[in-house]
Amino acid sequence: MADALTVAAVIVLAIAAVGLVRVLRGPSRIDRMMAVQLLGSGSVAVLVLLAVGSGTDALVDIALTLALLAAFASIALATTLAQKATAAAKAEHAPGTPAS
Amino acid sequence: MTALVALFSTAAIGAGIIFFLAGTVGLIRFPDGLTRLHALTKADNLGLGLIVIGLLPLSSSVGMALKLVVIWALVQFAGATVAQLIARVARSTERGE
């Protein structure tokens, strides 16, 4: 059963790697951010599979921190993009008068 | 008994992998940013959920099984919030362009 889990982990890793194509081809920054989100949850799945497959419980803790950090990375980029969008909208909106 | 557990976990993990594949194919094939976001967030969380369910009977201790469920819940919440943020940014930049 253990090696079946490792095979499953390799398959999920390959799937997450295929998702990287979107990072290369992604027209906008949002697609790249989604690919990072895919990588985050994909590698959490791989770590969890390996943890149970090889019996080392430490990998589960690593998966927990990875899930947390992947969320922070996407949230950080999303907020900076949102601020940049509002700043651009404000500049477009006749910089002299205050935005309504 | 263990054969049943092995059968159940392979079936659940296989289904989880299929949903992961669906999420990734959706991420690559879908035309628009928001549809990709939709495919990615739902399929991946479900894939991870099925993998965790498949792993629960195999995990070495109850504490580890509980930790697996906590990880899945965290990924669910993180995925939901990030999807909302990305959608808001996608909508605002689309209107901006």
N, CA and C atoms of all chains as a GROMACS GRO file, in nm:
protein
  591
    1MET      N    1   0.083  -0.119   0.000
    1MET     CA    2   0.000   0.000   0.000
    1MET      C    3   0.088   0.125   0.000
    2ALA      N    4   0.205   0.119   0.064
    2ALA     CA    5   0.288   0.237   0.076
    2ALA      C    6   0.335   0.282  -0.061
    3ASP      N    7   0.382   0.184  -0.144
    3ASP     CA    8   0.435   0.231  -0.274
    3ASP      C    9   0.320   0.278  -0.363
    4ALA      N   10   0.198   0.227  -0.343
    4ALA     CA   11   0.086   0.281  -0.423
    4ALA      C   12   0.066   0.428  -0.391
    5LEU      N   13   0.083   0.462  -0.260
    5LEU     CA   14   0.066   0.603  -0.223
    5LEU      C   15   0.175   0.688  -0.284
    6THR      N   16   0.298   0.637  -0.288
    6THR     CA   17   0.404   0.716  -0.349
    6THR      C   18   0.379   0.734  -0.498
    7VAL      N   19   0.327   0.632  -0.562
    7VAL     CA   20   0.295   0.647  -0.706
    7VAL      C   21   0.188   0.755  -0.722
    8ALA      N   22   0.087   0.753  -0.633
    8ALA     CA   23  -0.017   0.856  -0.642
    8ALA      C   24   0.044   0.994  -0.622
    9ALA      N   25   0.141   1.003  -0.529
    9ALA     CA   26   0.203   1.134  -0.504
    9ALA      C   27   0.275   1.181  -0.630
   10VAL      N   28   0.344   1.090  -0.698
   10VAL     CA   29   0.416   1.130  -0.820
   10VAL      C   30   0.317   1.176  -0.926
   11ILE      N   31   0.203   1.106  -0.936
   11ILE     CA   32   0.103   1.146  -1.036
   11ILE      C   33   0.053   1.286  -1.007
   12VAL      N   34   0.021   1.315  -0.880
   12VAL     CA   35  -0.032   1.448  -0.846
   12VAL      C   36   0.074   1.553  -0.872
   13LEU      N   37   0.200   1.518  -0.844
   13LEU     CA   38   0.309   1.613  -0.871
   13LEU      C   39   0.317   1.643  -1.020
   14ALA      N   40   0.302   1.538  -1.103
   14ALA     CA   41   0.307   1.560  -1.248
   14ALA      C   42   0.192   1.650  -1.289
   15ILE      N   43   0.074   1.629  -1.230
   15ILE     CA   44  -0.043   1.713  -1.265
   15ILE      C   45  -0.015   1.857  -1.228
   16ALA      N   46   0.043   1.879  -1.110
   16ALA     CA   47   0.072   2.016  -1.068
   16ALA      C   48   0.175   2.077  -1.162
   17ALA      N   49   0.271   1.996  -1.207
   17ALA     CA   50   0.373   2.049  -1.299
   17ALA      C   51   0.308   2.089  -1.431
   18VAL      N   52   0.211   2.008  -1.478
   18VAL     CA   53   0.142   2.045  -1.603
   18VAL      C   54   0.073   2.179  -1.584
   19GLY      N   55   0.022   2.204  -1.462
   19GLY     CA   56  -0.044   2.332  -1.437
   19GLY      C   57   0.050   2.449  -1.454
   20LEU      N   58   0.182   2.424  -1.451
   20LEU     CA   59   0.278   2.535  -1.465
   20LEU      C   60   0.270   2.597  -1.604
   21VAL      N   61   0.215   2.524  -1.700
   21VAL     CA   62   0.207   2.580  -1.836
   21VAL      C   63   0.132   2.713  -1.831
   22ARG      N   64   0.030   2.715  -1.743
   22ARG     CA   65  -0.047   2.838  -1.735
   22ARG      C   66   0.041   2.954  -1.686
   23VAL      N   67   0.144   2.926  -1.607
   23VAL     CA   68   0.231   3.034  -1.560
   23VAL      C   69   0.304   3.091  -1.680
   24LEU      N   70   0.350   3.006  -1.770
   24LEU     CA   71   0.423   3.057  -1.887
   24LEU      C   72   0.328   3.133  -1.979
   25ARG      N   73   0.214   3.069  -2.007
   25ARG     CA   74   0.128   3.125  -2.112
   25ARG      C   75   0.032   3.228  -2.056
   26GLY      N   76   0.018   3.232  -1.924
   26GLY     CA   77  -0.088   3.316  -1.867
   26GLY      C   78  -0.080   3.457  -1.916
   27PRO      N   79  -0.183   3.510  -1.985
   27PRO     CA   80  -0.172   3.649  -2.031
   27PRO      C   81  -0.161   3.747  -1.915
   28SER      N   82  -0.242   3.727  -1.812
   28SER     CA   83  -0.242   3.833  -1.709
   28SER      C   84  -0.182   3.778  -1.580
   29ARG      N   85  -0.156   3.869  -1.486
   29ARG     CA   86  -0.093   3.827  -1.360
   29ARG      C   87  -0.188   3.736  -1.282
   30ILE      N   88  -0.315   3.752  -1.307
   30ILE     CA   89  -0.412   3.674  -1.228
   30ILE      C   90  -0.398   3.526  -1.260
   31ASP      N   91  -0.370   3.495  -1.391
   31ASP     CA   92  -0.358   3.353  -1.426
   31ASP      C   93  -0.235   3.294  -1.358
   32ARG      N   94  -0.130   3.376  -1.352
   32ARG     CA   95  -0.010   3.323  -1.285
   32ARG      C   96  -0.040   3.300  -1.137
   33MET      N   97  -0.119   3.389  -1.080
   33MET     CA   98  -0.150   3.372  -0.936
   33MET      C   99  -0.231   3.244  -0.915
   34MET      N  100  -0.320   3.215  -1.011
   34MET     CA  101  -0.400   3.093  -0.997
   34MET      C  102  -0.310   2.971  -1.008
   35ALA      N  103  -0.208   2.981  -1.094
   35ALA     CA  104  -0.118   2.865  -1.107
   35ALA      C  105  -0.043   2.845  -0.976
   36VAL      N  106  -0.008   2.956  -0.909
   36VAL     CA  107   0.060   2.940  -0.779
   36VAL      C  108  -0.034   2.873  -0.680
   37GLN      N  109  -0.162   2.910  -0.687
   37GLN     CA  110  -0.260   2.848  -0.598
   37GLN      C  111  -0.271   2.698  -0.628
   38LEU      N  112  -0.267   2.663  -0.757
   38LEU     CA  113  -0.274   2.521  -0.794
   38LEU      C  114  -0.152   2.449  -0.738
   39LEU      N  115  -0.033   2.513  -0.755
   39LEU     CA  116   0.090   2.449  -0.704
   39LEU      C  117   0.080   2.428  -0.554
   40GLY      N  118   0.024   2.528  -0.484
   40GLY     CA  119   0.012   2.516  -0.339
   40GLY      C  120  -0.071   2.396  -0.300
   41SER      N  121  -0.192   2.387  -0.356
   41SER     CA  122  -0.278   2.275  -0.312
   41SER      C  123  -0.226   2.144  -0.368
   42GLY      N  124  -0.163   2.148  -0.488
   42GLY     CA  125  -0.107   2.024  -0.543
   42GLY      C  126   0.004   1.969  -0.457
   43SER      N  127   0.093   2.058  -0.413
   43SER     CA  128   0.205   2.005  -0.334
   43SER      C  129   0.159   1.969  -0.193
   44VAL      N  130   0.052   2.033  -0.144
   44VAL     CA  131  -0.002   1.986  -0.015
   44VAL      C  132  -0.050   1.843  -0.030
   45ALA      N  133  -0.117   1.813  -0.142
   45ALA     CA  134  -0.165   1.676  -0.163
   45ALA      C  135  -0.048   1.579  -0.173
   46VAL      N  136   0.057   1.622  -0.244
   46VAL     CA  137   0.173   1.532  -0.258
   46VAL      C  138   0.235   1.505  -0.121
   47LEU      N  139   0.251   1.612  -0.040
   47LEU     CA  140   0.313   1.593   0.091
   47LEU      C  141   0.229   1.502   0.178
   48VAL      N  142   0.097   1.520   0.172
   48VAL     CA  143   0.011   1.437   0.256
   48VAL      C  144   0.021   1.291   0.214
   49LEU      N  145   0.021   1.269   0.081
   49LEU     CA  146   0.032   1.130   0.033
   49LEU      C  147   0.163   1.068   0.077
   50LEU      N  148   0.272   1.145   0.063
   50LEU     CA  149   0.402   1.090   0.102
   50LEU      C  150   0.409   1.067   0.252
   51ALA      N  151   0.344   1.157   0.328
   51ALA     CA  152   0.349   1.143   0.475
   51ALA      C  153   0.286   1.010   0.515
   52VAL      N  154   0.170   0.980   0.463
   52VAL     CA  155   0.103   0.855   0.503
   52VAL      C  156   0.174   0.736   0.438
   53GLY      N  157   0.223   0.757   0.314
   53GLY     CA  158   0.289   0.646   0.245
   53GLY      C  159   0.416   0.604   0.317
   54SER      N  160   0.500   0.702   0.354
   54SER     CA  161   0.627   0.664   0.416
   54SER      C  162   0.615   0.657   0.567
   55GLY      N  163   0.501   0.698   0.623
   55GLY     CA  164   0.481   0.681   0.766
   55GLY      C  165   0.546   0.789   0.850
   56THR      N  166   0.615   0.887   0.788
   56THR     CA  167   0.676   0.993   0.870
   56THR      C  168   0.570   1.101   0.893
   57ASP      N  169   0.542   1.128   1.021
   57ASP     CA  170   0.435   1.224   1.049
   57ASP      C  171   0.481   1.367   1.028
   58ALA      N  172   0.615   1.391   1.022
   58ALA     CA  173   0.662   1.530   1.011
   58ALA      C  174   0.613   1.592   0.881
   59LEU      N  175   0.596   1.510   0.776
   59LEU     CA  176   0.555   1.567   0.646
   59LEU      C  177   0.417   1.630   0.656
   60VAL      N  178   0.334   1.581   0.748
   60VAL     CA  179   0.200   1.640   0.759
   60VAL      C  180   0.212   1.782   0.811
   61ASP      N  181   0.308   1.804   0.904
   61ASP     CA  182   0.325   1.942   0.953
   61ASP      C  183   0.376   2.032   0.842
   62ILE      N  184   0.465   1.979   0.760
   62ILE     CA  185   0.516   2.059   0.648
   62ILE      C  186   0.400   2.095   0.556
   63ALA      N  187   0.310   2.000   0.529
   63ALA     CA  188   0.195   2.029   0.442
   63ALA      C  189   0.109   2.137   0.503
   64LEU      N  190   0.096   2.135   0.637
   64LEU     CA  191   0.012   2.236   0.702
   64LEU      C  192   0.071   2.375   0.682
   65THR      N  193   0.204   2.389   0.706
   65THR     CA  194   0.264   2.521   0.688
   65THR      C  195   0.260   2.563   0.542
   66LEU      N  196   0.279   2.468   0.452
   66LEU     CA  197   0.277   2.502   0.309
   66LEU      C  198   0.139   2.555   0.271
   67ALA      N  199   0.034   2.489   0.321
   67ALA     CA  200  -0.102   2.535   0.288
   67ALA      C  201  -0.120   2.679   0.337
   68LEU      N  202  -0.066   2.708   0.456
   68LEU     CA  203  -0.081   2.844   0.510
   68LEU      C  204  -0.004   2.943   0.425
   69LEU      N  205   0.122   2.910   0.390
   69LEU     CA  206   0.205   3.006   0.316
   69LEU      C  207   0.152   3.027   0.176
   70ALA      N  208   0.100   2.921   0.112
   70ALA     CA  209   0.047   2.938  -0.024
   70ALA      C  210  -0.069   3.036  -0.021
   71ALA      N  211  -0.150   3.027   0.084
   71ALA     CA  212  -0.263   3.120   0.094
   71ALA      C  213  -0.211   3.262   0.108
   72PHE      N  214  -0.108   3.280   0.195
   72PHE     CA  215  -0.058   3.416   0.215
   72PHE      C  216  -0.001   3.474   0.088
   73ALA      N  217   0.070   3.390   0.010
   73ALA     CA  218   0.132   3.442  -0.113
   73ALA      C  219   0.024   3.496  -0.205
   74SER      N  220  -0.082   3.419  -0.225
   74SER     CA  221  -0.186   3.465  -0.318
   74SER      C  222  -0.256   3.587  -0.262
   75ILE      N  223  -0.282   3.588  -0.129
   75ILE     CA  224  -0.354   3.703  -0.072
   75ILE      C  225  -0.268   3.828  -0.085
   76ALA      N  226  -0.136   3.815  -0.063
   76ALA     CA  227  -0.049   3.933  -0.073
   76ALA      C  228  -0.054   3.990  -0.214
   77LEU      N  229  -0.043   3.901  -0.314
   77LEU     CA  230  -0.044   3.952  -0.452
   77LEU      C  231  -0.180   4.011  -0.484
   78ALA      N  232  -0.287   3.947  -0.437
   78ALA     CA  233  -0.421   3.997  -0.470
   78ALA      C  234  -0.438   4.137  -0.413
   79THR      N  235  -0.392   4.159  -0.289
   79THR     CA  236  -0.415   4.292  -0.230
   79THR      C  237  -0.331   4.396  -0.303
   80THR      N  238  -0.203   4.363  -0.338
   80THR     CA  239  -0.125   4.465  -0.408
   80THR      C  240  -0.189   4.497  -0.543
   81LEU      N  241  -0.239   4.393  -0.613
   81LEU     CA  242  -0.303   4.420  -0.742
   81LEU      C  243  -0.425   4.509  -0.721
   82ALA      N  244  -0.502   4.481  -0.614
   82ALA     CA  245  -0.623   4.560  -0.590
   82ALA      C  246  -0.583   4.705  -0.565
   83GLN      N  247  -0.477   4.726  -0.483
   83GLN     CA  248  -0.437   4.865  -0.456
   83GLN      C  249  -0.393   4.930  -0.585
   84LYS      N  250  -0.316   4.856  -0.669
   84LYS     CA  251  -0.268   4.917  -0.792
   84LYS      C  252  -0.388   4.952  -0.881
   85ALA      N  253  -0.489   4.866  -0.885
   85ALA     CA  254  -0.606   4.893  -0.972
   85ALA      C  255  -0.676   5.018  -0.922
   86THR      N  256  -0.696   5.030  -0.788
   86THR     CA  257  -0.768   5.150  -0.740
   86THR      C  258  -0.682   5.273  -0.764
   87ALA      N  259  -0.549   5.262  -0.749
   87ALA     CA  260  -0.463   5.379  -0.772
   87ALA      C  261  -0.475   5.421  -0.919
   88ALA      N  262  -0.471   5.322  -1.010
   88ALA     CA  263  -0.480   5.355  -1.153
   88ALA      C  264  -0.615   5.419  -1.181
   89ALA      N  265  -0.721   5.362  -1.123
   89ALA     CA  266  -0.855   5.417  -1.149
   89ALA      C  267  -0.859   5.561  -1.100
   90LYS      N  268  -0.798   5.587  -0.981
   90LYS     CA  269  -0.802   5.723  -0.927
   90LYS      C  270  -0.726   5.816  -1.020
   91ALA      N  271  -0.609   5.775  -1.070
   91ALA     CA  272  -0.529   5.862  -1.156
   91ALA      C  273  -0.607   5.892  -1.283
   92GLU      N  274  -0.674   5.789  -1.338
   92GLU     CA  275  -0.749   5.809  -1.462
   92GLU      C  276  -0.862   5.912  -1.439
   93HIS      N  277  -0.911   5.912  -1.314
   93HIS     CA  278  -1.036   5.981  -1.285
   93HIS      C  279  -1.005   6.128  -1.264
   94ALA      N  280  -0.940   6.198  -1.356
   94ALA     CA  281  -0.906   6.342  -1.342
   94ALA      C  282  -0.837   6.366  -1.210
   95PRO      N  283  -0.703   6.354  -1.210
   95PRO     CA  284  -0.631   6.358  -1.081
   95PRO      C  285  -0.662   6.482  -1.000
   96GLY      N  286  -0.706   6.592  -1.060
   96GLY     CA  287  -0.727   6.714  -0.979
   96GLY      C  288  -0.840   6.694  -0.882
   97THR      N  289  -0.959   6.657  -0.932
   97THR     CA  290  -1.075   6.653  -0.840
   97THR      C  291  -1.066   6.525  -0.757
   98PRO      N  292  -1.111   6.528  -0.631
   98PRO     CA  293  -1.109   6.405  -0.549
   98PRO      C  294  -1.207   6.304  -0.607
   99ALA      N  295  -1.173   6.177  -0.598
   99ALA     CA  296  -1.261   6.074  -0.657
   99ALA      C  297  -1.390   6.069  -0.578
  100SER      N  298  -1.501   6.052  -0.646
  100SER     CA  299  -1.629   6.055  -0.572
  100SER      C  300  -1.642   5.925  -0.495
  101MET      N  301  -1.029  -0.741   0.628
  101MET     CA  302  -1.062  -0.606   0.668
  101MET      C  303  -0.964  -0.509   0.601
  102THR      N  304  -0.831  -0.541   0.606
  102THR     CA  305  -0.737  -0.444   0.549
  102THR      C  306  -0.756  -0.438   0.398
  103ALA      N  307  -0.800  -0.548   0.333
  103ALA     CA  308  -0.820  -0.542   0.187
  103ALA      C  309  -0.928  -0.440   0.158
  104LEU      N  310  -1.034  -0.440   0.243
  104LEU     CA  311  -1.143  -0.344   0.220
  104LEU      C  312  -1.091  -0.201   0.235
  105VAL      N  313  -1.007  -0.181   0.339
  105VAL     CA  314  -0.953  -0.046   0.361
  105VAL      C  315  -0.868  -0.006   0.242
  106ALA      N  316  -0.784  -0.099   0.195
  106ALA     CA  317  -0.696  -0.067   0.081
  106ALA      C  318  -0.780  -0.034  -0.041
  107LEU      N  319  -0.886  -0.112  -0.062
  107LEU     CA  320  -0.973  -0.088  -0.179
  107LEU      C  321  -1.035   0.050  -0.168
  108PHE      N  322  -1.090   0.079  -0.047
  108PHE     CA  323  -1.157   0.209  -0.028
  108PHE      C  324  -1.060   0.324  -0.051
  109SER      N  325  -0.938   0.313   0.005
  109SER     CA  326  -0.846   0.428  -0.006
  109SER      C  327  -0.797   0.442  -0.149
  110THR      N  328  -0.771   0.334  -0.220
  110THR     CA  329  -0.727   0.351  -0.359
  110THR      C  330  -0.839   0.414  -0.442
  111ALA      N  331  -0.963   0.372  -0.417
  111ALA     CA  332  -1.075   0.431  -0.494
  111ALA      C  333  -1.084   0.579  -0.464
  112ALA      N  334  -1.078   0.617  -0.334
  112ALA     CA  335  -1.093   0.759  -0.300
  112ALA      C  336  -0.975   0.839  -0.356
  113ILE      N  337  -0.853   0.786  -0.344
  113ILE     CA  338  -0.737   0.862  -0.392
  113ILE      C  339  -0.741   0.871  -0.544
  114GLY      N  340  -0.786   0.765  -0.610
  114GLY     CA  341  -0.799   0.770  -0.757
  114GLY      C  342  -0.897   0.879  -0.797
  115ALA      N  343  -1.012   0.885  -0.728
  115ALA     CA  344  -1.110   0.990  -0.762
  115ALA      C  345  -1.050   1.128  -0.735
  116GLY      N  346  -0.973   1.139  -0.625
  116GLY     CA  347  -0.911   1.268  -0.594
  116GLY      C  348  -0.817   1.311  -0.704
  117ILE      N  349  -0.739   1.216  -0.754
  117ILE     CA  350  -0.643   1.248  -0.860
  117ILE      C  351  -0.717   1.289  -0.986
  118ILE      N  352  -0.831   1.222  -1.015
  118ILE     CA  353  -0.908   1.258  -1.134
  118ILE      C  354  -0.958   1.401  -1.122
  119PHE      N  355  -1.002   1.440  -1.002
  119PHE     CA  356  -1.051   1.577  -0.987
  119PHE      C  357  -0.936   1.676  -0.996
  120PHE      N  358  -0.819   1.637  -0.945
  120PHE     CA  359  -0.703   1.725  -0.960
  120PHE      C  360  -0.674   1.747  -1.108
  121LEU      N  361  -0.679   1.636  -1.182
  121LEU     CA  362  -0.653   1.645  -1.327
  121LEU      C  363  -0.756   1.737  -1.392
  122ALA      N  364  -0.883   1.722  -1.351
  122ALA     CA  365  -0.988   1.807  -1.409
  122ALA      C  366  -0.959   1.953  -1.379
  123GLY      N  367  -0.915   1.981  -1.256
  123GLY     CA  368  -0.885   2.120  -1.220
  123GLY      C  369  -0.774   2.174  -1.305
  124THR      N  370  -0.669   2.096  -1.326
  124THR     CA  371  -0.555   2.145  -1.404
  124THR      C  372  -0.591   2.160  -1.551
  125VAL      N  373  -0.664   2.063  -1.604
  125VAL     CA  374  -0.705   2.076  -1.745
  125VAL      C  375  -0.794   2.199  -1.759
  126GLY      N  376  -0.882   2.220  -1.659
  126GLY     CA  377  -0.966   2.340  -1.663
  126GLY      C  378  -0.881   2.465  -1.660
  127LEU      N  379  -0.775   2.462  -1.579
  127LEU     CA  380  -0.691   2.582  -1.568
  127LEU      C  381  -0.625   2.613  -1.701
  128ILE      N  382  -0.591   2.510  -1.778
  128ILE     CA  383  -0.518   2.534  -1.903
  128ILE      C  384  -0.614   2.560  -2.018
  129ARG      N  385  -0.728   2.485  -2.020
  129ARG     CA  386  -0.810   2.493  -2.142
  129ARG      C  387  -0.910   2.608  -2.139
  130PHE      N  388  -0.952   2.653  -2.023
  130PHE     CA  389  -1.066   2.747  -2.023
  130PHE      C  390  -1.023   2.881  -2.081
  131PRO      N  391  -1.110   2.947  -2.154
  131PRO     CA  392  -1.070   3.070  -2.225
  131PRO      C  393  -1.050   3.188  -2.132
  132ASP      N  394  -1.138   3.203  -2.032
  132ASP     CA  395  -1.142   3.332  -1.962
  132ASP      C  396  -1.081   3.316  -1.823
  133GLY      N  397  -1.030   3.424  -1.766
  133GLY     CA  398  -0.967   3.417  -1.635
  133GLY      C  399  -1.059   3.365  -1.529
  134LEU      N  400  -1.183   3.416  -1.528
  134LEU     CA  401  -1.274   3.382  -1.417
  134LEU      C  402  -1.315   3.235  -1.426
  135THR      N  403  -1.334   3.183  -1.548
  135THR     CA  404  -1.373   3.042  -1.558
  135THR      C  405  -1.259   2.954  -1.509
  136ARG      N  406  -1.135   2.997  -1.538
  136ARG     CA  407  -1.022   2.917  -1.489
  136ARG      C  408  -1.023   2.917  -1.338
  137LEU      N  409  -1.049   3.034  -1.281
  137LEU     CA  410  -1.051   3.043  -1.134
  137LEU      C  411  -1.156   2.948  -1.077
  138HIS      N  412  -1.273   2.948  -1.146
  138HIS     CA  413  -1.382   2.861  -1.099
  138HIS      C  414  -1.336   2.715  -1.100
  139ALA      N  415  -1.281   2.674  -1.216
  139ALA     CA  416  -1.242   2.533  -1.229
  139ALA      C  417  -1.136   2.499  -1.126
  140LEU      N  418  -1.037   2.588  -1.115
  140LEU     CA  419  -0.922   2.555  -1.030
  140LEU      C  420  -0.966   2.539  -0.885
  141THR      N  421  -1.037   2.638  -0.833
  141THR     CA  422  -1.065   2.638  -0.688
  141THR      C  423  -1.151   2.518  -0.651
  142LYS      N  424  -1.254   2.492  -0.731
  142LYS     CA  425  -1.346   2.383  -0.688
  142LYS      C  426  -1.285   2.248  -0.708
  143ALA      N  427  -1.223   2.226  -0.825
  143ALA     CA  428  -1.176   2.090  -0.851
  143ALA      C  429  -1.062   2.053  -0.757
  144ASP      N  430  -0.973   2.148  -0.732
  144ASP     CA  431  -0.858   2.113  -0.648
  144ASP      C  432  -0.898   2.085  -0.505
  145ASN      N  433  -0.989   2.168  -0.452
  145ASN     CA  434  -1.029   2.143  -0.314
  145ASN      C  435  -1.098   2.008  -0.302
  146LEU      N  436  -1.181   1.976  -0.401
  146LEU     CA  437  -1.249   1.847  -0.395
  146LEU      C  438  -1.148   1.734  -0.409
  147GLY      N  439  -1.050   1.753  -0.500
  147GLY     CA  440  -0.948   1.650  -0.518
  147GLY      C  441  -0.872   1.626  -0.390
  148LEU      N  442  -0.834   1.737  -0.322
  148LEU     CA  443  -0.760   1.722  -0.198
  148LEU      C  444  -0.848   1.657  -0.092
  149GLY      N  445  -0.977   1.695  -0.090
  149GLY     CA  446  -1.069   1.636   0.009
  149GLY      C  447  -1.079   1.486  -0.010
  150LEU      N  448  -1.091   1.441  -0.135
  150LEU     CA  449  -1.104   1.297  -0.160
  150LEU      C  450  -0.975   1.225  -0.122
  151ILE      N  451  -0.860   1.290  -0.152
  151ILE     CA  452  -0.733   1.225  -0.116
  151ILE      C  453  -0.724   1.212   0.036
  152VAL      N  454  -0.766   1.317   0.108
  152VAL     CA  455  -0.759   1.311   0.255
  152VAL      C  456  -0.853   1.203   0.307
  153ILE      N  457  -0.973   1.194   0.247
  153ILE     CA  458  -1.067   1.091   0.294
  153ILE      C  459  -1.008   0.952   0.269
  154GLY      N  460  -0.941   0.938   0.151
  154GLY     CA  461  -0.880   0.808   0.122
  154GLY      C  462  -0.768   0.776   0.218
  155LEU      N  463  -0.699   0.882   0.269
  155LEU     CA  464  -0.584   0.857   0.356
  155LEU      C  465  -0.625   0.837   0.502
  156LEU      N  466  -0.746   0.881   0.538
  156LEU     CA  467  -0.782   0.875   0.681
  156LEU      C  468  -0.764   0.736   0.740
  157PRO      N  469  -0.820   0.627   0.680
  157PRO     CA  470  -0.802   0.497   0.746
  157PRO      C  471  -0.658   0.450   0.749
  158LEU      N  472  -0.573   0.505   0.662
  158LEU     CA  473  -0.436   0.454   0.655
  158LEU      C  474  -0.343   0.527   0.750
  159SER      N  475  -0.391   0.642   0.804
  159SER     CA  476  -0.295   0.721   0.881
  159SER      C  477  -0.261   0.649   1.011
  160SER      N  478  -0.136   0.675   1.062
  160SER     CA  479  -0.083   0.592   1.172
  160SER      C  480  -0.157   0.618   1.302
  161SER      N  481  -0.199   0.744   1.330
  161SER     CA  482  -0.264   0.768   1.460
  161SER      C  483  -0.384   0.859   1.438
  162VAL      N  484  -0.473   0.867   1.540
  162VAL     CA  485  -0.594   0.949   1.526
  162VAL      C  486  -0.554   1.095   1.515
  163GLY      N  487  -0.445   1.133   1.590
  163GLY     CA  488  -0.401   1.272   1.584
  163GLY      C  489  -0.363   1.310   1.442
  164MET      N  490  -0.295   1.219   1.373
  164MET     CA  491  -0.252   1.250   1.235
  164MET      C  492  -0.375   1.261   1.145
  165ALA      N  493  -0.473   1.175   1.166
  165ALA     CA  494  -0.594   1.182   1.083
  165ALA      C  495  -0.663   1.315   1.106
  166LEU      N  496  -0.667   1.358   1.234
  166LEU     CA  497  -0.731   1.487   1.263
  166LEU      C  498  -0.654   1.600   1.196
  167LYS      N  499  -0.518   1.587   1.196
  167LYS     CA  500  -0.436   1.693   1.134
  167LYS      C  501  -0.464   1.698   0.985
  168LEU      N  502  -0.487   1.581   0.924
  168LEU     CA  503  -0.517   1.579   0.780
  168LEU      C  504  -0.646   1.656   0.753
  169VAL      N  505  -0.747   1.635   0.837
  169VAL     CA  506  -0.875   1.705   0.815
  169VAL      C  507  -0.855   1.855   0.836
  170VAL      N  508  -0.771   1.892   0.934
  170VAL     CA  509  -0.747   2.035   0.960
  170VAL      C  510  -0.679   2.097   0.838
  171ILE      N  511  -0.584   2.024   0.779
  171ILE     CA  512  -0.515   2.077   0.659
  171ILE      C  513  -0.616   2.099   0.548
  172TRP      N  514  -0.704   2.003   0.528
  172TRP     CA  515  -0.802   2.017   0.421
  172TRP      C  516  -0.894   2.136   0.447
  173ALA      N  517  -0.935   2.156   0.574
  173ALA     CA  518  -1.022   2.270   0.606
  173ALA      C  519  -0.948   2.401   0.579
  174LEU      N  520  -0.818   2.405   0.615
  174LEU     CA  521  -0.741   2.528   0.592
  174LEU      C  522  -0.732   2.558   0.444
  175VAL      N  523  -0.706   2.452   0.362
  175VAL     CA  524  -0.696   2.476   0.218
  175VAL      C  525  -0.830   2.522   0.165
  176GLN      N  526  -0.940   2.468   0.219
  176GLN     CA  527  -1.072   2.513   0.174
  176GLN      C  528  -1.090   2.661   0.201
  177PHE      N  529  -1.065   2.702   0.327
  177PHE     CA  530  -1.088   2.844   0.360
  177PHE      C  531  -0.994   2.933   0.279
  178ALA      N  532  -0.865   2.892   0.270
  178ALA     CA  533  -0.770   2.974   0.195
  178ALA      C  534  -0.815   2.984   0.050
  179GLY      N  535  -0.856   2.871  -0.009
  179GLY     CA  536  -0.898   2.874  -0.149
  179GLY      C  537  -1.017   2.964  -0.168
  180ALA      N  538  -1.113   2.960  -0.074
  180ALA     CA  539  -1.234   3.042  -0.090
  180ALA      C  540  -1.197   3.190  -0.084
  181THR      N  541  -1.118   3.229   0.017
  181THR     CA  542  -1.087   3.373   0.028
  181THR      C  543  -1.005   3.419  -0.091
  182VAL      N  544  -0.906   3.338  -0.129
  182VAL     CA  545  -0.821   3.382  -0.241
  182VAL      C  546  -0.903   3.391  -0.369
  183ALA      N  547  -0.999   3.298  -0.386
  183ALA     CA  548  -1.081   3.304  -0.507
  183ALA      C  549  -1.160   3.434  -0.509
  184GLN      N  550  -1.215   3.475  -0.392
  184GLN     CA  551  -1.290   3.602  -0.389
  184GLN      C  552  -1.198   3.718  -0.426
  185LEU      N  553  -1.077   3.718  -0.368
  185LEU     CA  554  -0.986   3.831  -0.395
  185LEU      C  555  -0.948   3.833  -0.542
  186ILE      N  556  -0.913   3.715  -0.597
  186ILE     CA  557  -0.871   3.713  -0.737
  186ILE      C  558  -0.985   3.758  -0.826
  187ALA      N  559  -1.108   3.713  -0.794
  187ALA     CA  560  -1.222   3.750  -0.879
  187ALA      C  561  -1.243   3.901  -0.874
  188ARG      N  562  -1.225   3.958  -0.753
  188ARG     CA  563  -1.247   4.105  -0.744
  188ARG      C  564  -1.142   4.176  -0.829
  189VAL      N  565  -1.015   4.132  -0.819
  189VAL     CA  566  -0.910   4.197  -0.896
  189VAL      C  567  -0.936   4.175  -1.045
  190ALA      N  568  -0.976   4.052  -1.083
  190ALA     CA  569  -1.000   4.023  -1.225
  190ALA      C  570  -1.110   4.113  -1.277
  191ARG      N  571  -1.217   4.130  -1.198
  191ARG     CA  572  -1.330   4.210  -1.246
  191ARG      C  573  -1.284   4.356  -1.260
  192SER      N  574  -1.207   4.405  -1.161
  192SER     CA  575  -1.172   4.548  -1.168
  192SER      C  576  -1.076   4.570  -1.284
  193THR      N  577  -0.978   4.481  -1.307
  193THR     CA  578  -0.887   4.507  -1.419
  193THR      C  579  -0.963   4.490  -1.551
  194GLU      N  580  -1.057   4.397  -1.557
  194GLU     CA  581  -1.131   4.382  -1.685
  194GLU      C  582  -1.204   4.512  -1.714
  195ARG      N  583  -1.267   4.571  -1.610
  195ARG     CA  584  -1.341   4.695  -1.635
  195ARG      C  585  -1.241   4.805  -1.672
  196GLY      N  586  -1.121   4.797  -1.611
  196GLY     CA  587  -1.022   4.902  -1.633
  196GLY      C  588  -0.971   4.897  -1.778
  197GLU      N  589  -0.953   4.775  -1.832
  197GLU     CA  590  -0.890   4.765  -1.966
  197GLU      C  591  -0.978   4.824  -2.076
   0.00000   0.00000   0.00000
